[in-house]
Amino acid sequence: MRTVIVLFNRDLRVNDHPALTAAVRQARRVVPLFVLDPALAAPPGRTVFLLDSLADLRAALRARGADLVVRRGDPVAETISMARRVGADGVFASSDVSGYARHRERRLVAECRRERLDLRLFPGVTVVPPGELTPAGGDHYKVFTPYWRAWSATRWREVLPAPEALLLPDGLRAGTLPTPTELTRATAPGGRVPGGEVAGRRRMSSWIEHCLADYERGQDDLPGDITSRLSPYLHFGCVSPRELAAEASGRPGAEPFVRQLAWRDFYHQVTLAFPDITWKDYRPRAAGPPTVPDPDQAFEAWRDGRTGYPVVDAAMRQLATEGWMHNRGRLIVGSFLTKTLRLDWRLGARHFAGLLLDADVPNNFGNWQWVAGTGNDTRPGRVLNPLRQAKRFDSGGDYVRRYVEELGNVAGSAIHRPWRLPAAWRGGYPDPLVEPVT
C-alpha cells in the first residue's frame, strides 16, 4: 500500500496500537487522523482530559517524524474526504462496541466499499477482543465466572512496541487542537488529572510498582484509595489494556487486579451482543414503586449529595468535584438509588455518564444494570445497606470527612449517623431521605 489512514478514536496512544503498527508495516505513508465529533459533546472535565491526550499523542507522533491530523465534523465524512485528499489505499481503525461506535463502523464500511478503500478493523480497546470468547450454544457470556475462566485460559495477542518512525504525505495540513478556555479549566471536575499516554504510562508503572501487591487488601477501603485510578486512561486508550494486563500479570497480588480488567472485557462482550444496554433492561424485572413520596426531589437530593446518608453523599460529592468515584462508592450509591429509593437505574447511569472521566459505555451502563438487578448479577435482589457499608469500608469516617464539609468536626464512627447528633453539630446537614435501616 502507498498510503493508509489510521483513524484514532478511543485509542490515543502509540504503544501497543495494532492498527497503527499494521499501517506502518504495510504502507509507505501513514495519516494519523482524529476527528473532533460534535455529536460526542463531553462535560468540561472529560473535554480537558481528551485535549490533553490529543496534545500528548501529537507530540509522540511528531517525535516520530509525523503529526496528528485533526479535523472537525462527522468522522466518516472527514475520513473519506481525507482519503480522497491524499489518495489513500486503505483505512485502519480500532474496533469498538458501543451503539454509536458500531453505527459509525457500519457507515465507514459502506463508504469505504463505495470508494474502493481497504477498511481494516483491529483489536486494542480490550485485552481479549469482544466476541472472541463465546459459550457453547450462545453468542456471549451472560455470567462473569465462566467468562473469567475462559478469559484466563486464552492466549493473548503480543504487546506491540511503538513504531520508530512514520512518513506523512507531502503538503498535508495537520490542523489545530482547540485550547480549553479558562472557564472550562476552572469548572472542569477532575481537570487536575492530566490526560495522555505519558501521564498514563507513568501512573501505570508507579502504581504497579508500589501498590499492586496491596490491591486485594485495600481495593474496597474508601479512605485508603489504593485503586489504580487508571480507568480514565483506559477509557481514552492512553494506556493499552493488553499491556496493562501484561505488566501486572505474574507479580505478587496481581490476580484480583487482572480480574477487574476481565470484568471490563466482560461488559464489552455483553455490549457487543446487547447494544441496547444504555436504555433497555438486560434482564427485565419489576422493582416496585419508589419508596419516597417525591421521586424527582429524591433524585435531586441523591444527585447533589444531600440524602442524609453521609457515605452516599460523600461519594456523590467526590464524583461532582473530581469526575471520578471510588468503585466501592459506585456500588453504594447505585444500590441506594435503585434498591433503597427504587428509582430508575437509567437516571443514575446518565448522571454518571455526564461527569465521569472514565465513562465507558459498556462499564458504566453494565455496572448500573448489575447493581439495579437488571443486568448480569446472579443475585439481582441484593441490597447494599449504606450504614453497614460505611461501618465496613469507612469505619473511622475519614472518607466522609474528606467530602462532607458540614460534618467535618464530627469524630469517629458517629459521623455515619448524624441524625443522632445535636442539630448544632450537623452544620445544616439534612435528615435522611428514608428511615435508616440498621
C-alpha positions in Angstrom: 0.0 0.0 0.0 1.1 3.6 -0.7 -1.0 5.5 1.9 -3.1 4.4 4.8 -5.2 6.5 7.1 -5.3 5.4 10.8 -8.5 6.7 12.3 -8.0 7.2 16.0 -11.0 7.1 18.3 -10.7 5.6 21.8 -7.1 4.5 21.3 -5.0 7.7 21.9 -1.5 6.2 22.1 1.4 4.9 20.0 2.4 2.0 22.2 0.6 -1.3 21.6 -1.6 0.1 18.9 -2.4 -2.8 16.4 -3.9 -0.5 13.7 -1.0 1.9 13.8 1.6 -0.8 13.8 -0.1 -2.6 10.8 -0.3 0.7 8.9 3.4 1.5 9.4 4.4 -2.0 8.4 2.2 -2.2 5.3 2.1 1.3 3.9 4.8 3.8 2.8 2.9 6.8 4.1 0.6 7.0 7.1 -2.0 9.6 8.0 -2.8 9.6 11.8 -6.3 11.2 11.9 -8.5 12.3 14.7 -11.9 13.8 14.1 -13.5 16.0 16.7 -17.1 14.8 16.5 -19.7 17.4 17.7 -22.2 14.6 18.2 -20.0 13.4 21.1 -20.0 16.6 23.2 -18.4 15.9 26.6 -18.6 17.6 30.0 -15.7 20.0 30.8 -13.6 17.6 32.8 -13.6 14.9 30.1 -13.0 17.6 27.4 -9.9 18.8 29.1 -8.7 15.2 29.6 -9.3 14.5 25.9 -7.5 17.6 24.7 -4.5 16.7 27.0 -4.5 13.3 25.4 -4.6 14.6 21.9 -1.8 17.0 22.5 0.3 14.2 24.0 -0.5 11.9 21.0 0.5 14.7 18.6 3.8 15.2 20.4 4.5 11.4 20.2 3.8 11.4 16.5 5.9 14.5 15.8 8.8 12.8 17.7 8.5 10.1 15.1 8.5 12.4 12.1 4.8 12.7 11.5 1.9 14.6 13.1 -1.7 14.1 14.4 -4.0 15.4 11.6 -7.1 16.9 13.3 -10.4 17.7 11.6 -13.8 18.6 12.9 -17.2 17.2 11.8 -18.6 13.8 11.0 -15.8 11.1 11.4 -16.9 9.1 8.4 -17.3 12.0 6.1 -14.0 13.5 7.2 -12.2 10.2 6.8 -13.4 9.7 3.3 -12.6 13.3 2.4 -9.1 12.8 3.7 -8.7 9.6 1.8 -9.6 11.4 -1.4 -7.2 14.3 -0.5 -4.2 12.0 0.0 -5.1 9.2 -2.4 -5.3 6.6 0.3 -5.5 2.9 -0.4 -7.0 2.0 3.0 -8.4 3.0 6.4 -7.2 1.2 9.5 -9.0 1.7 12.9 -9.6 0.0 16.3 -13.0 -1.7 16.6 -15.3 -0.7 19.4 -18.7 -1.9 20.7 -21.0 0.9 21.8 -24.1 1.5 19.7 -22.7 4.8 18.3 -19.3 3.2 17.5 -20.8 0.3 15.7 -23.1 2.6 13.7 -20.0 4.6 12.8 -18.2 1.5 11.7 -21.2 0.3 9.5 -21.2 3.7 7.8 -17.5 3.5 7.3 -17.7 0.1 5.8 -20.3 1.3 3.3 -18.4 4.4 2.3 -15.0 2.6 2.0 -16.6 0.0 -0.2 -18.1 2.7 -2.4 -14.7 4.4 -2.6 -12.8 1.1 -3.0 -10.8 1.6 0.1 -9.4 -1.3 2.1 -11.0 -0.9 5.6 -9.5 -3.0 8.3 -10.6 -3.1 12.0 -8.2 -4.1 14.7 -8.3 -5.0 18.4 -6.9 -2.7 21.0 -9.8 -1.4 23.2 -9.8 -4.5 25.4 -7.4 -7.3 26.5 -9.4 -10.0 24.7 -11.4 -8.8 21.7 -15.2 -8.8 22.3 -16.8 -11.7 20.6 -13.7 -13.8 20.6 -14.9 -15.9 23.5 -18.4 -17.5 23.3 -20.0 -20.2 25.4 -21.4 -23.4 23.8 -24.8 -22.6 22.3 -24.6 -18.8 22.9 -23.3 -15.6 21.3 -21.8 -14.2 24.6 -21.2 -14.9 28.2 -24.0 -13.8 30.5 -22.3 -14.7 33.8 -18.8 -13.5 34.7 -17.3 -16.5 36.4 -17.4 -18.8 33.3 -16.2 -15.9 31.2 -13.3 -15.3 33.7 -12.3 -19.0 33.3 -12.3 -18.8 29.5 -10.6 -15.4 29.5 -7.8 -16.6 31.8 -7.2 -19.6 29.6 -7.0 -17.5 26.4 -3.6 -16.8 24.8 -3.4 -13.0 24.5 -2.0 -11.3 21.4 1.5 -9.9 21.7 2.2 -6.5 23.0 3.4 -4.3 20.2 6.2 -1.6 20.5 5.6 1.9 19.4 6.7 2.5 15.8 10.0 4.2 15.4 9.1 6.4 12.5 6.2 7.5 10.3 6.0 9.3 7.0 3.2 11.7 6.2 2.1 12.6 2.7 3.7 15.9 1.5 1.8 19.1 1.9 -0.8 17.9 4.4 -2.1 20.5 6.8 -2.2 19.0 10.3 -4.9 21.3 11.7 -5.1 22.8 15.2 -6.4 21.5 18.5 -8.8 23.5 20.5 -7.5 25.2 23.6 -9.6 24.8 26.7 -11.0 28.2 27.8 -10.2 29.4 31.3 -13.8 28.9 32.3 -13.6 25.2 31.1 -10.5 24.6 33.1 -11.9 26.3 36.2 -15.1 24.4 36.2 -13.9 21.0 35.0 -14.4 18.2 37.5 -11.2 16.3 37.7 -9.5 18.8 35.5 -6.4 18.4 37.6 -5.9 14.8 36.3 -3.5 15.1 33.3 -4.6 13.2 30.2 -2.3 11.5 27.7 -0.2 8.4 27.2 2.9 9.8 29.0 0.9 10.5 32.2 -1.0 7.2 31.9 2.1 5.1 31.5 3.8 6.9 34.4 0.8 6.2 36.5 0.7 2.6 35.4 4.3 2.0 36.2 4.2 3.7 39.6 1.0 2.1 40.7 2.1 -1.4 39.7 5.4 -1.0 41.5 4.2 0.5 44.7 0.5 -0.5 45.1 -0.4 -3.7 43.2 0.8 -6.0 45.9 -1.7 -4.4 48.4 -4.6 -4.2 46.0 -6.6 -7.1 47.2 -6.3 -6.0 50.8 -7.2 -2.4 50.1 -9.4 -2.3 47.0 -12.6 -1.6 48.9 -11.1 0.7 51.6 -12.8 4.1 50.9 -10.4 6.4 52.7 -7.3 4.4 51.7 -8.0 4.9 48.0 -5.5 2.2 46.8 -7.3 1.7 43.5 -5.2 2.3 40.4 -7.2 5.3 39.0 -6.2 4.2 35.6 -9.8 4.0 34.3 -9.7 7.4 32.5 -6.5 6.4 30.7 -8.2 3.1 29.7 -11.3 4.9 28.5 -9.4 7.1 26.1 -6.9 4.4 25.2 -3.9 6.3 26.6 -2.9 3.1 28.2 -3.3 -0.2 26.4 -5.4 -2.7 28.5 -3.4 -5.5 26.9 -0.1 -4.0 28.0 -1.5 -3.2 31.5 -2.6 -6.9 31.9 0.9 -8.0 30.8 2.7 -5.6 33.1 0.6 -6.7 36.1 0.4 -10.4 35.5 2.8 -12.6 37.4 3.5 -10.1 40.1 2.6 -10.7 43.8 -1.1 -9.8 44.3 -1.8 -9.4 40.6 -4.8 -11.7 40.1 -7.5 -9.6 41.9 -6.5 -6.6 39.7 -6.3 -8.5 36.5 -9.7 -9.9 37.3 -11.0 -6.3 37.1 -9.6 -6.0 33.6 -11.5 -9.2 32.8 -14.7 -7.6 34.2 -14.1 -4.6 31.8 -13.7 -7.1 28.9 -16.8 -8.9 30.1 -19.0 -5.9 29.8 -17.6 -5.1 26.3 -18.6 -8.5 25.1 -22.1 -8.1 26.7 -22.5 -4.7 25.0 -21.4 -6.2 21.6 -24.3 -8.7 21.9 -26.7 -6.3 23.6 -26.2 -2.8 22.2 -29.4 -1.5 23.8 -27.6 -1.7 27.2 -27.7 2.1 27.6 -31.5 2.2 27.8 -33.1 -1.3 27.9 -33.1 -3.8 30.8 -30.8 -6.7 30.0 -33.0 -8.8 32.3 -36.4 -7.1 32.8 -37.7 -7.2 36.4 -40.2 -5.3 38.4 -38.6 -3.1 41.1 -41.7 -1.9 42.7 -42.9 1.7 43.3 -40.4 4.3 44.7 -40.1 4.4 48.5 -40.2 8.2 48.6 -43.3 10.5 48.1 -41.5 12.8 45.6 -39.2 10.8 43.3 -37.9 13.9 41.4 -36.9 15.6 44.7 -35.3 12.4 45.9 -33.2 12.1 42.8 -32.1 15.7 43.1 -31.0 15.0 46.7 -29.1 11.9 45.6 -27.5 13.8 42.7 -26.4 16.7 44.9 -25.1 14.6 47.7 -27.8 15.5 50.2 -29.6 12.2 51.0 -28.8 12.4 54.7 -26.6 9.2 54.5 -23.1 10.5 54.8 -21.3 7.7 52.9 -23.7 8.1 50.0 -23.3 11.9 49.9 -19.5 11.7 50.2 -19.3 9.5 47.1 -21.7 11.7 45.1 -19.7 14.8 46.0 -16.5 13.1 45.1 -18.0 12.5 41.6 -19.0 16.1 41.3 -15.7 17.5 42.3 -13.2 15.0 40.8 -15.1 13.4 37.9 -14.3 10.1 39.5 -15.7 7.9 42.2 -14.2 5.0 44.2 -15.5 1.7 43.0 -17.0 0.8 46.3 -18.7 4.2 46.4 -20.2 3.4 43.0 -21.8 0.3 44.3 -23.1 2.0 47.4 -24.7 5.0 45.7 -26.1 2.7 42.9 -27.7 0.4 45.3 -29.1 3.3 47.3 -30.7 4.9 44.2 -32.1 1.7 42.7 -32.8 -0.6 45.7 -33.4 1.8 48.7 -35.1 4.6 46.8 -36.3 2.3 44.0 -35.6 4.9 41.3 -34.8 4.0 37.7 -31.1 2.9 37.1 -31.1 5.0 33.9 -31.2 8.2 35.9 -28.1 7.3 37.7 -26.3 5.9 34.7 -26.9 9.1 32.7 -25.8 11.3 35.6 -22.6 9.3 35.8 -22.1 9.4 32.1 -22.3 13.2 32.3 -19.5 13.6 34.9 -17.1 10.6 34.9 -13.7 10.9 33.2 -13.9 7.2 32.6 -17.4 7.0 31.2 -17.1 3.8 29.2 -20.5 2.9 27.8 -20.1 -0.9 28.5 -18.8 -0.5 32.0 -20.9 2.4 33.2 -24.2 1.1 31.9 -23.3 -2.6 32.5 -22.4 -1.9 36.2 -25.5 0.2 36.7 -27.7 -2.7 35.4 -25.7 -5.1 37.6 -26.4 -3.1 40.8 -30.0 -2.5 39.8 -30.7 -6.2 39.4 -31.5 -5.9 35.7 -28.1 -6.9 34.4 -25.5 -9.7 34.9 -25.7 -10.1 38.6 -26.5 -13.7 39.6 -28.1 -12.2 42.8 -30.3 -9.5 41.4 -32.1 -8.9 44.7 -29.1 -7.9 46.7 -29.2 -4.6 48.6 -26.2 -2.8 50.0 -27.1 -1.3 53.3 -25.3 2.1 53.4 -24.8 2.0 57.2 -23.2 -1.4 57.1 -21.1 -0.5 54.1 -19.9 2.6 55.9 -19.0 0.6 59.0 -17.1 -1.9 56.9 -15.3 0.3 54.4 -15.0 3.7 56.2 -15.1 2.7 59.9 -13.4 5.8 61.2 -15.3 8.2 58.9 -12.3 9.6 57.2 -13.7 9.3 53.7 -16.9 11.1 54.7 -15.0 13.9 56.4 -13.0 14.4 53.2 -16.1 15.3 51.2 -18.9 16.2 53.5 -17.8 19.5 55.0 -20.8 20.0 57.3 -19.7 17.0 59.3 -16.0 17.7 59.3 -15.8 18.2 63.0 -17.6 15.0 64.0 -15.1 12.5 65.3 -15.1 8.7 64.7 -17.9 6.5 63.5 -20.6 8.8 64.9 -20.3 10.7 61.6 -22.2 7.9 59.8 -25.4 8.5 61.9 -25.6 12.3 62.1 -29.4 12.2 62.9 -28.4 11.1 66.4 -26.2 14.2 66.9 -27.4 17.6 68.3 -28.5 19.8 65.4 -25.8 22.3 66.2 -23.2 19.7 65.3 -24.6 18.9 61.9 -23.9 22.2 60.2 -27.2 22.2 58.3 -26.7 18.6 57.1 -30.1 17.2 56.0 -32.1 14.5 57.7 -32.2 11.1 55.9 -34.5 10.8 52.9 -35.8 7.4 54.1 -35.9 5.9 57.6 -32.5 4.4 58.5 -32.3 0.6 58.4 -29.7 -0.7 60.9 
